[in-house]
Amino acid sequence: MRPKETFVEKLRIAFLVLLILIALPIILPLVVIALLLSLLHRMAVHALIWLVWLPRGKDILLVYSDSPIWHEYMTAQILPLVQSRAVVLNWSERKEWPKWSLAAHAFRTFGGDREFNPLVVLFRPLRPALVLRFWSAFRDWKHGRPESVEAIKRQLLTAL
């Protein structure tokens, strides 16, 4: 049986509800503004890539690292497919990336902060970027299940 809530607990809950109701009209517009700014930022990075990379024949961002799990596969299977069209970043060498490079900024914009390595981002004119994340597929690969990695590779081949 649950003990009855005391008067102090009820008062605390009522105070929290009141505080949320008062703060909501202030917080909600700020959240909307933040989401709009994030969307504008993504659109600006897209536009920069379309203007700078696409005329040079570069429409792919490839990010990988020297991990023993995927390094050989990425350099032998994926890199040859996209090398002529890709801007390549090695996550293991990120301290050497130029701070203001478009490639590093695009990686931070489209890679996010989870499952970002290895990653292929295909930029298509006037369409959203196609982001292919290999991390969880390589986790399966490590446990003897290569199907996910091959599925992402097929998805990349189809998009190319």
C-alpha positions as CSV (number, residue, x, y, z in Angstrom):
1,M,0.0,0.0,0.0
2,R,1.3,3.5,-0.9
3,P,1.6,5.9,2.0
4,K,-0.6,9.0,1.6
5,E,1.1,12.1,0.3
6,T,1.7,14.7,2.9
7,F,0.5,18.2,2.6
8,V,4.1,19.4,2.0
9,E,4.5,17.0,-0.9
10,K,1.3,18.1,-2.4
11,L,2.3,21.7,-2.0
12,R,5.7,21.0,-3.7
13,I,4.0,19.3,-6.7
14,A,1.6,22.2,-7.0
15,F,4.5,24.7,-6.9
16,L,6.3,22.8,-9.6
17,V,3.3,22.7,-11.9
18,L,2.7,26.4,-11.4
19,L,6.4,27.1,-12.1
20,I,6.2,25.1,-15.4
21,L,3.0,26.9,-16.4
22,I,4.7,30.3,-15.8
23,A,7.9,29.3,-17.6
24,L,6.3,27.7,-20.6
25,P,5.4,30.9,-22.4
26,I,9.0,32.0,-22.1
27,I,10.7,28.6,-22.9
28,L,8.5,27.6,-25.8
29,P,9.4,30.6,-28.1
30,L,13.1,30.1,-27.2
31,V,12.9,26.4,-28.3
32,V,11.1,27.4,-31.5
33,I,13.8,30.0,-32.2
34,A,16.6,27.5,-31.5
35,L,15.1,24.9,-33.8
36,L,14.7,27.5,-36.6
37,L,18.3,28.7,-36.2
38,S,19.5,25.1,-36.3
39,L,17.5,24.5,-39.5
40,L,18.9,27.7,-41.0
41,H,22.4,26.6,-40.1
42,R,22.0,23.2,-41.8
43,M,20.6,24.9,-44.9
44,A,23.5,27.3,-45.0
45,V,26.0,24.5,-44.8
46,H,24.1,22.7,-47.5
47,A,24.2,25.8,-49.7
48,L,28.0,26.3,-49.1
49,I,28.7,22.7,-50.0
50,W,26.6,23.0,-53.2
51,L,28.5,26.2,-54.1
52,V,32.0,25.1,-53.2
53,W,32.2,21.3,-53.5
54,L,29.7,20.4,-56.2
55,P,31.3,22.5,-58.9
56,R,34.6,20.7,-58.2
57,G,33.0,17.3,-58.5
58,K,32.9,16.6,-54.7
59,D,29.6,15.6,-53.4
60,I,30.5,13.1,-50.6
61,L,32.0,13.5,-47.2
62,L,33.6,10.3,-45.9
63,V,34.7,10.1,-42.3
64,Y,36.4,7.0,-40.9
65,S,39.2,6.3,-38.4
66,D,42.1,3.9,-37.8
67,S,39.9,1.5,-35.8
68,P,41.0,-2.1,-36.3
69,I,37.3,-3.0,-36.6
70,W,36.6,-1.0,-39.8
71,H,39.7,0.7,-41.1
72,E,40.6,-2.1,-43.6
73,Y,37.0,-2.4,-44.8
74,M,36.5,1.3,-45.2
75,T,39.8,1.8,-47.1
76,A,39.4,-1.3,-49.3
77,Q,35.6,-1.4,-50.0
78,I,34.1,2.1,-49.5
79,L,36.9,4.6,-50.3
80,P,37.5,3.2,-53.8
81,L,33.8,3.6,-54.6
82,V,33.8,7.3,-53.7
83,Q,37.4,8.5,-53.7
84,S,37.2,10.7,-56.8
85,R,34.0,12.4,-55.5
86,A,34.8,12.5,-51.8
87,V,36.3,14.8,-49.2
88,V,37.9,12.4,-46.8
89,L,38.4,13.0,-43.0
90,N,40.2,10.6,-40.7
91,W,38.7,10.9,-37.2
92,S,42.0,9.6,-35.7
93,E,43.7,12.7,-37.1
94,R,41.0,15.2,-36.0
95,K,43.5,17.3,-34.0
96,E,45.1,18.2,-37.3
97,W,41.9,19.2,-39.1
98,P,41.9,22.9,-39.9
99,K,39.5,24.5,-37.4
100,W,37.6,26.5,-40.0
101,S,37.5,23.9,-42.8
102,L,34.2,23.3,-44.5
103,A,34.7,19.6,-44.3
104,A,35.1,19.6,-40.5
105,H,32.2,21.9,-40.2
106,A,30.0,19.7,-42.4
107,F,31.1,16.7,-40.3
108,R,30.1,18.4,-37.1
109,T,26.8,19.5,-38.6
110,F,25.7,16.2,-40.2
111,G,27.6,13.7,-38.1
112,G,26.0,14.6,-34.8
113,D,27.4,13.3,-31.5
114,R,26.4,9.6,-31.7
115,E,27.4,6.9,-34.2
116,F,29.3,9.4,-36.3
117,N,32.3,7.2,-37.3
118,P,32.5,5.8,-39.9
119,L,30.1,8.0,-41.8
120,V,29.3,8.8,-45.5
121,V,27.3,11.9,-46.3
122,L,26.1,12.3,-49.9
123,F,25.1,15.8,-50.9
124,R,22.6,16.0,-53.7
125,P,21.6,19.3,-55.3
126,L,18.4,20.8,-53.9
127,R,17.7,17.7,-51.8
128,P,18.6,16.8,-48.2
129,A,21.9,15.1,-47.6
130,L,21.9,11.4,-47.4
131,V,23.7,10.3,-44.2
132,L,24.9,6.7,-43.9
133,R,26.1,5.7,-40.5
134,F,28.2,2.6,-40.3
135,W,28.9,2.4,-36.5
136,S,26.1,0.1,-35.4
137,A,26.6,-2.0,-38.5
138,F,30.2,-2.5,-37.6
139,R,29.2,-3.4,-34.1
140,D,27.2,-6.3,-35.6
141,W,30.1,-7.0,-38.0
142,K,32.4,-7.4,-34.9
143,H,30.0,-10.1,-33.6
144,G,30.0,-12.1,-36.9
145,R,27.0,-10.5,-38.5
146,P,28.2,-8.6,-41.7
147,E,24.7,-8.2,-43.2
148,S,24.2,-4.7,-41.9
149,V,27.5,-3.4,-43.3
150,E,26.7,-4.9,-46.7
151,A,23.2,-3.4,-46.6
152,I,24.6,0.1,-46.0
153,K,27.1,-0.5,-48.8
154,R,24.3,-1.5,-51.1
155,Q,22.4,1.7,-50.1
156,L,25.4,3.7,-50.9
157,L,25.9,2.0,-54.3
158,T,22.2,2.7,-55.1
159,A,22.5,6.3,-54.2
160,L,25.6,6.7,-56.3
